[in-house]
Amino acid sequence: MFEPCEKCKAEEARDEDGICPYVKDDDNLPLRCIGKWSEDKLDYLGRYMDIFNKAMKYKRPKRAYIDLFAGPGKCIIRDSGKIISGSTLIALEQSVPFSLIVSVDINSDAVSALEKRGGEYKSETKLKTFDADCNLIADWIREEVDPSYLILAFIDPTSMQMKFSTIRKLTDGLSMDLIINYPLQAINRAYRDALSGNETVFNDFFGTTEWKERILGLKSQYHIATKLLPLYKQQLGGIGYKDITELDSDKPFISDEVLVKGPRNIPLYYLFLASKNPLGNKLWQEVKKIRPDRQGQFF
Ligand SMILES: C[S@@+](CC[C@H](N)C(=O)[O-])C[C@H]1O[C@@H](n2cnc3c(N)ncnc32)[C@H](O)[C@@H]1O
């Protein structure tokens, strides 16, 4: 049905923002060039939005979605050329709609494409966009929502851009579920540099300097990022996200996250839910049971 998109295999398409320099959609707006695994990630996200909105429709009529790394709204899968909706458009397509969507991206081309695409939807959802580094505008985002909202936020960076202090500031005093892309590859690539003195990114990402002693205390430095996941979850526990997993687990692979793998089966990131409410975790378990290929999944 779809022609393979040979042009998307170009190296230039793999910039930090992932916008394809060659191929545009029929609307002549930019597309994000993605691998098949990103479609799987969006499948989990879309199904969580669906179950979240349907379960909370009557109890919490004011529901907001916050997309901190939103992209241009549409993506092209590089091996098939298939074009799919990105996270913000998936939120706009919900059959039980969010009342409000707040989308942020540091790339102004992405934000302007997203605004145009979002404007095409005849939806009762209000879409507010910010062309900014999400770490710099937590106060502005918070002006859009108040404690009367039930909120779902998606943290979908390309690397370790999400500062823990931003998560703390954004979530304080609010009912906000987080779907987090925990970037294994980025952490595994950067930890040696961090240990040699460039600590800022790690300190900012984990919101503590404890990562250092954890790494230095390890017998083997394989899978560092996975071994630091309990620290990240401990940090989330410290700001009210207590139910996410067995915090002391020495078997992080069989806890609550979905492991998303890329080419040659390389682990790329964990996707997991952090909720302050046990119901959020119950809903995530339902979502996790079904794999994107629609086979039952058992853990
Ligand atoms: C993995 S993509 C997000 C894809 C998007 N969720 C989707 O479904 O298409 C990461 C996005 O984050 C943006 N980005 C990178 N650093 C950022 C930052 N500090 N603040 C906000 N956006 C950022 C990039 O421009 C890129 O569009």
The ligand as an SDF file (V2000), in Angstrom:
LIG
                    3D

 27 29  0  0  0  0  0  0  0  0999 V2000
   11.0310   12.3380   19.7720 C   0  0  0  0  0  0  0  0  0  0  0  0
   10.5100   13.8580   19.1000 S   0  0  0  0  0  0  0  0  0  0  0  0
    8.8700   13.9790   19.5900 C   0  0  0  0  0  0  0  0  0  0  0  0
    7.9440   13.3030   18.6870 C   0  0  0  0  0  0  0  0  0  0  0  0
    6.4960   13.5840   18.9630 C   0  0  0  0  0  0  0  0  0  0  0  0
    6.1020   13.2210   20.2960 N   0  0  0  0  0  0  0  0  0  0  0  0
    5.6300   12.8700   17.9380 C   0  0  0  0  0  0  0  0  0  0  0  0
    4.7920   12.0640   18.3090 O   0  0  0  0  0  0  0  0  0  0  0  0
    5.8180   13.1230   16.7530 O   0  0  0  0  0  0  0  0  0  0  0  0
   11.2910   15.0320   20.1100 C   0  0  0  0  0  0  0  0  0  0  0  0
   10.9050   16.4770   19.8060 C   0  0  0  0  0  0  0  0  0  0  0  0
   11.3880   17.2560   20.8900 O   0  0  0  0  0  0  0  0  0  0  0  0
   11.8180   18.5190   20.4040 C   0  0  0  0  0  0  0  0  0  0  0  0
   12.7140   19.0430   21.4500 N   0  0  0  0  0  0  0  0  0  0  0  0
   14.0240   18.7620   21.6860 C   0  0  0  0  0  0  0  0  0  0  0  0
   14.4530   19.4020   22.7840 N   0  0  0  0  0  0  0  0  0  0  0  0
   13.3800   20.0750   23.2830 C   0  0  0  0  0  0  0  0  0  0  0  0
   13.1730   20.8890   24.4300 C   0  0  0  0  0  0  0  0  0  0  0  0
   14.1710   21.1320   25.2970 N   0  0  0  0  0  0  0  0  0  0  0  0
   11.9560   21.4140   24.6470 N   0  0  0  0  0  0  0  0  0  0  0  0
   10.9200   21.1610   23.7860 C   0  0  0  0  0  0  0  0  0  0  0  0
   11.0700   20.3980   22.6710 N   0  0  0  0  0  0  0  0  0  0  0  0
   12.2760   19.8630   22.4360 C   0  0  0  0  0  0  0  0  0  0  0  0
   12.4270   18.2180   19.0590 C   0  0  0  0  0  0  0  0  0  0  0  0
   12.3750   19.3660   18.2260 O   0  0  0  0  0  0  0  0  0  0  0  0
   11.5140   17.0850   18.5530 C   0  0  0  0  0  0  0  0  0  0  0  0
   10.4680   17.5900   17.7540 O   0  0  0  0  0  0  0  0  0  0  0  0
  1  2  1  0
  2  3  1  0
  2 10  1  0
  3  4  1  0
  4  5  1  0
  5  6  1  0
  5  7  1  0
  7  8  2  0
  7  9  1  0
 10 11  1  0
 11 12  1  0
 11 26  1  0
 12 13  1  0
 13 14  1  0
 13 24  1  0
 14 15  1  0
 14 23  1  0
 15 16  2  0
 16 17  1  0
 17 18  1  0
 17 23  2  0
 18 19  1  0
 18 20  2  0
 20 21  1  0
 21 22  2  0
 22 23  1  0
 24 25  1  0
 24 26  1  0
 26 27  1  0
M  CHG  2   2   1   9  -1
M  END
$$$$
